[in-house]
Amino acid sequence: MEIRHLTPADHDDLIYVLNRSFGTTYGRIMDFTKEQPKIELNDEESMNKHIGAFIDGKLACVVGIYPMYGHINEDEVTFATVGNVATLPEFEGQGAFSKTFARAMEICEETGIDVARLGGKRQRYNRYGFEKGGISYECTFTKKNRQRIFPDFDPSEITFTRIKRDDVETLKFAYEIYKKRDFYLERDTANNYDVFHRILCAKCCVPFIATNKNGEKIGYISASVNGERIWEIRATSTENYKNMIAAWNYFASCDIRFNITPLLFEEARFFTKVCEDIKVSSTTFFNVLNWEKTVKVYMNIKAKYETLPDGELKLAITGYGTLNISVKDGAVSCVRTSDEGDVTLDKLDATRLLFGIMPTNTVCPMPYFAKCWFPLPMTWDSLDAL
């Protein structure tokens, strides 16, 4: 068995393995060039992000490693999606997956990735250090919600126009408002915003620019073809965000679902109060590799919006060391030490405590100040879930 990075010469084999493997798993025909348009890119850099296991010269298993540079307030965290994990059915049980995935995780460590993430089955990826994390509010908004909450709003005042790949001016506008949130991932715009457009089209989505009655661009939406599922929405203001949801409900002529992150406080306060249904869930699986940096970054963003009580906690994480986390007069500190911990957790429990969706006492007893600190507001954008 040979394990190596893929090259442009392996592109057709990569797409074949992905389509066949996922098609078998989900029982339907897959088209990864539409599901994940970034995979369609057949250049050296893009293909080099994939690790492949070759058995008797044939590509048997693939794992993608996609670095993503995250901006959280004024800090930066290097993420990497470890995804598009696929094995041809005839090669299952021969160790191709375990060896390829182990090599992918080694590469994450070697290249200084702070946090790896992926989607998948818990029992498959827990053993590699991945645990559910991140918070998201899934809202269902109906026609009756619109009529009751927006009785004087004329939804036809907002128009939605499909964003084409060569519409650089519109894509530039969309990318600028995309970056105005406290959390965003860099989406390469070097190629005339082509990659950004490809991301907006992931999950077979269709992106639209929203324009008000004065002809001013006020935001964008990327939604499923039938309009029922908004996978991404950005607006120039909270008011425009609200109006765009109402207008899209009218435009799509159906109940719509969309997700709000915990960092969108005004939007979350409004829609969790008025929507027909709300579901709180974790966004993805995370494997924190640089605990010291990641915890400090998210403690800082929480401290930006909430008054964190003073306190000090020594959290020992098995196989990593101890995090000395403290808050004093609003100033956050998180330092890795060799001290004995006040509490010791394995990586999975530490992820659930620090970045999960449940109260701290579902993981372990915590002092009052730590119950106010955790969980931290980590999240993830669905269209970046390669």
WOJORA-V824610 format. One record per backbone hydrogen bond with DSSP energy under -0.5 kcal/mol. NH is the residue of the N-H (numbers start at 0). CO is the residue of the C=O. E is the energy in kcal/mol with one decimal. If there is no record, write none. Layout:
# WOJORA-V824610
NH;CO;E
NH;CO;E
This chain:
# WOJORA-V824610
1;53;-2.3
3;51;-2.1
5;46;-0.7
5;49;-2.4
9;6;-2.4
10;7;-1.5
13;9;-2.4
14;10;-2.3
15;11;-2.1
16;12;-2.5
17;13;-2.5
18;14;-2.7
19;15;-2.6
20;16;-2.6
21;17;-2.3
22;18;-1.7
23;19;-2.1
24;20;-2.0
25;21;-2.7
26;22;-1.2
27;22;-1.1
33;30;-1.7
34;30;-2.6
35;31;-2.3
38;35;-2.1
39;36;-1.2
40;37;-1.1
42;40;-0.6
46;42;-2.6
47;43;-2.0
48;45;-1.1
49;46;-1.9
50;62;-3.3
51;3;-3.2
52;60;-2.6
53;1;-3.4
53;51;-0.5
54;57;-2.5
55;53;-0.5
57;54;-1.7
59;52;-3.2
59;57;-0.5
60;52;-1.3
61;85;-2.5
62;50;-2.2
63;82;-3.0
64;48;-3.4
65;80;-2.7
66;64;-0.6
67;78;-3.0
69;67;-0.7
69;76;-3.1
70;183;-3.1
71;69;-0.6
71;74;-2.1
72;70;-0.6
72;181;-3.1
74;71;-2.5
76;69;-2.3
78;67;-3.0
78;76;-0.8
79;114;-1.5
80;65;-2.1
81;79;-0.6
81;116;-2.7
82;63;-1.4
82;80;-0.8
85;61;-2.2
85;83;-0.6
87;59;-2.6
90;87;-2.2
91;88;-1.2
93;90;-1.2
98;94;-1.9
99;95;-2.2
100;96;-3.1
101;97;-1.9
102;98;-1.7
103;99;-2.0
104;100;-2.1
105;101;-1.8
106;102;-2.1
107;103;-1.8
108;104;-2.0
109;105;-2.7
110;106;-2.2
111;108;-1.1
112;107;-2.4
113;77;-2.2
114;77;-1.8
115;286;-2.5
116;79;-2.3
117;284;-1.7
123;120;-0.6
124;120;-1.7
125;121;-2.4
127;124;-1.3
128;125;-2.1
129;124;-1.9
130;285;-2.3
132;283;-2.5
133;354;-2.8
134;377;-2.2
135;280;-1.9
136;259;-2.5
137;135;-0.6
137;278;-3.3
138;136;-0.6
138;257;-3.5
139;276;-2.2
140;138;-0.5
140;255;-2.9
145;141;-2.1
146;142;-2.6
147;143;-2.1
148;144;-2.9
149;145;-2.5
152;149;-1.2
154;152;-0.9
156;153;-2.1
157;154;-1.4
158;156;-0.5
158;210;-2.5
160;208;-2.2
162;206;-2.6
163;161;-0.6
166;163;-1.6
167;165;-1.8
170;166;-2.3
171;167;-2.7
172;168;-1.9
173;169;-2.6
174;170;-2.6
175;171;-2.0
176;172;-1.9
177;173;-1.9
178;174;-1.5
179;176;-1.1
180;177;-0.8
183;70;-1.7
185;68;-2.6
187;185;-0.5
191;188;-0.5
191;189;-0.8
192;188;-0.9
193;190;-1.6
195;187;-0.6
196;192;-2.0
197;193;-2.3
198;194;-2.3
199;195;-2.0
200;196;-1.1
201;198;-1.6
202;34;-3.1
203;33;-1.2
203;200;-0.7
204;201;-1.6
205;222;-2.8
207;220;-3.4
208;160;-2.9
209;218;-3.2
210;158;-2.4
211;215;-2.5
214;211;-2.1
217;209;-2.6
218;209;-1.0
219;233;-2.2
220;207;-2.5
221;231;-2.7
222;205;-2.2
223;228;-2.5
226;223;-1.6
229;227;-0.6
229;256;-3.0
230;221;-2.3
230;228;-0.7
231;221;-1.6
233;219;-2.1
235;217;-2.4
240;236;-2.1
241;237;-2.3
242;238;-2.4
243;239;-2.5
244;240;-1.9
245;241;-2.1
246;242;-2.8
247;243;-2.6
248;244;-2.1
249;245;-1.5
250;246;-3.0
251;247;-3.3
252;248;-1.0
253;248;-0.9
255;140;-2.6
256;227;-2.5
257;138;-1.9
259;136;-2.5
261;134;-0.6
263;260;-1.7
264;262;-1.3
267;263;-2.8
268;264;-2.8
269;265;-1.9
270;266;-2.7
271;267;-2.1
272;269;-0.9
273;269;-1.1
274;270;-2.4
275;139;-1.6
276;139;-1.1
278;137;-2.0
280;135;-2.3
280;278;-0.5
282;132;-1.3
283;132;-1.7
284;117;-2.2
285;130;-3.1
286;115;-3.0
288;113;-2.6
289;113;-2.2
290;288;-0.7
293;289;-2.2
294;290;-2.7
295;291;-1.5
296;292;-2.3
297;293;-2.1
298;294;-2.3
299;295;-2.4
300;296;-1.8
301;297;-1.7
302;298;-2.4
303;299;-1.1
304;300;-0.7
304;301;-0.9
305;301;-2.0
307;305;-0.9
310;326;-2.0
312;324;-3.2
314;312;-0.8
314;322;-2.8
315;313;-0.7
315;342;-2.7
316;320;-3.2
317;315;-0.5
317;344;-2.4
319;316;-2.5
320;316;-2.0
321;336;-2.2
322;314;-3.2
323;321;-0.6
323;334;-3.3
324;312;-3.0
324;322;-1.0
325;332;-2.7
326;310;-2.4
327;330;-2.1
330;327;-2.1
332;325;-2.5
334;323;-1.7
336;321;-3.3
341;313;-2.5
342;313;-1.4
344;315;-2.9
349;345;-2.5
350;346;-2.2
351;347;-2.0
352;348;-2.5
353;349;-2.7
354;350;-2.8
355;351;-1.0
361;358;-1.9
362;359;-2.2
363;359;-2.2
369;366;-0.5
370;366;-1.7
371;367;-1.3
372;368;-1.3
373;369;-2.5
375;353;-3.8
377;375;-2.2
383;380;-1.6
384;381;-1.9
385;383;-2.0
